[in-house]
Amino acid sequence: MRKYVIMGVQGSGKGTQATLLADTFDLVHVSVGDIFRWHVQNHTKLGAQVRRIMASGDLVDDDLVESVVRNRLDEHDWNYGFVVDGFPRNARQAEFFLESFDIDGVVVLEMPDEEVERRVLSRRLCSQCGLDYNLIAHRPEVADRCDVCAGKLVSRPDDHPEALRQRLAEYHTSTAPVIEIFQRKEYVVSIDATKPKQDVFNDICHRLDLPLGR
């Protein structure tokens, strides 16, 4: 059984690399961001709360994030392990996580703030089916329209410069203590996330001593 955490600032490719790990090694991908976005798109009570927080550029509070992660992992559908992205974001969340699970490896995706801003502000989301686009790497065939359902493409509520700057500042402030906690107890690897996604994936596999990427 393999249990991994992927950390990195928004836009660094956490979701992409977590999905590749999950698909390749039959792991369950637990994305805190995807769980919250599902609630937003389905207009749940939790979704309304998260929408207000995201629009202001703030981060969801620890208690709410921890309950979402615990509830998801308590489903125990991860026979061969899991890979978590978007959690933990601060020292308290890291301590909570380590109290509950033995982690095999922590991957930290490194990316300069300038590249993060370029990527994040190019992201679009289909307002109907939720499909992700990026105007740099994944443009729709028809401008501002989803290739699948023709829904209008919109920016995520928190993808605007002011909110991004706030998230970057918060990330840099809170991440260093998290990495220090993991380094005391777990195997932490830093990966250059500016490379093409397959190269990043190969580097992750190599550093974690997985079959691919050697």
Secondary structure, 3 states (H helix, E strand, C coil): CEEEEEEECCCCCHHHHHHHHHHHHCCEEEEHHHHHHHHHHCCCHHHHHHHHHHHHCCCCCHHHHHHHHHHHHCCCCCCCEEEEECCCCCHHHHHHHHHHCCCCEEEEEECCHHHHHHHHCCEEEECCCCCEEECCCECCCCCCECCCCCCEEECCCCCCHHHHHHHHHHHHHHHHHHHHHHHHHCCEEEEECCCCHHHHHHHHHHHCCCCCCC
